[in-house]
Amino acid sequence: MAIGLNHYLIVSAILFALGIFGIITRKNAIMVLMGLELVLNSANINFIAFSKFGGLNIEGHLAAIFVIILAAAEAAVALAIILNIYQNWRNINVDEIAKMKE
C-alpha cells in the first residue's frame, strides 16, 4: 500500500484538530503554545504534501521552512512574555492573566 496525498491530509487534519482542542481547552499558557505549534506543524505537513503530489516543486518546501522560522520566533517571544508574567504574578493561567488587565 503506497502512501498517498490522502494519508498526509488525514494526519494533518488530526494534528490540526488536536492543536485547536489544545488551544481552546487549556488554561495553562504553555499548553496553549504547544497547541499553536501543532497547528503550525499541520500546515507544514500540508505544504510538503501538496509540494510532493501537487507539482509545486520547491515552493511548498520554502513555505514550510518559512513557517518553521516563524514558529521558532513565535516560541521565543511567547516564552519570554510568559516568563515575564510568571515573574511578576507567579501565575501563567490564561484566565487569570486576562483578569489582570482589568
C-alpha positions in Angstrom: 0.0 0.0 0.0 1.5 3.3 -1.1 1.2 6.4 1.0 -0.7 9.0 -0.9 -1.9 12.5 -0.5 -5.0 11.4 1.5 -2.8 9.9 4.2 -0.9 13.2 4.6 -4.1 15.2 4.7 -5.6 12.9 7.3 -2.5 13.1 9.6 -2.5 16.9 9.1 -6.2 17.2 10.0 -5.7 15.1 13.1 -2.8 17.3 14.2 -4.8 20.5 13.4 -7.8 19.2 15.4 -5.6 18.3 18.4 -3.9 21.7 18.2 -7.2 23.6 18.1 -8.5 21.4 21.0 -5.4 22.3 23.0 -5.7 26.0 22.3 -9.4 26.1 23.3 -9.5 23.9 26.3 -6.2 24.6 28.1 -5.8 27.2 30.8 -2.0 27.0 31.0 -0.2 29.4 28.6 2.5 26.8 27.8 -0.1 24.3 26.7 -1.8 26.9 24.5 1.6 27.5 22.9 2.0 23.8 22.3 -1.4 23.6 20.7 -0.4 26.5 18.4 2.8 24.6 17.4 0.7 21.6 16.5 -1.5 23.8 14.2 1.6 25.2 12.5 3.1 21.7 12.1 -0.1 20.6 10.4 0.2 23.4 8.0 3.8 22.3 7.3 2.6 18.8 6.5 0.1 20.2 4.0 2.7 22.4 2.4 5.1 19.4 1.9 2.3 17.0 0.8 1.0 19.4 -1.8 4.5 20.2 -2.9 5.2 16.4 -3.5 1.8 15.4 -5.0 0.6 18.7 -6.5 3.6 19.7 -8.6 4.6 22.8 -6.6 8.2 21.7 -6.7 10.3 23.7 -4.3 7.6 26.3 -3.3 6.0 24.1 -0.8 9.3 23.4 0.9 10.2 27.1 1.1 6.8 27.8 2.6 7.4 25.1 5.2 10.8 26.5 6.1 9.3 29.9 6.5 6.6 28.5 8.8 9.3 26.8 10.9 11.2 30.0 11.2 8.0 31.8 12.2 7.2 29.2 14.8 10.7 29.5 16.3 10.4 33.2 16.6 6.9 33.0 18.0 8.0 30.4 20.6 10.9 32.6 21.7 8.8 35.8 22.1 5.9 34.0 23.7 8.1 32.2 26.2 9.8 35.4 27.1 6.4 37.0 27.7 5.2 34.1 29.7 8.3 34.1 31.9 7.9 37.8 32.5 4.2 37.3 33.5 5.2 34.5 35.8 8.0 36.5 37.4 5.6 39.4 38.1 2.4 37.5 39.2 3.5 33.9 39.9 0.8 32.6 37.6 0.5 31.5 34.0 -3.2 30.6 33.9 -4.7 32.3 30.8 -7.9 33.1 32.6 -6.1 34.8 35.5 -3.9 36.8 33.1 -7.0 38.1 31.3 -8.4 39.3 34.6 -5.1 41.1 35.4 -5.6 43.6 32.6 -8.8 44.9 34.1 
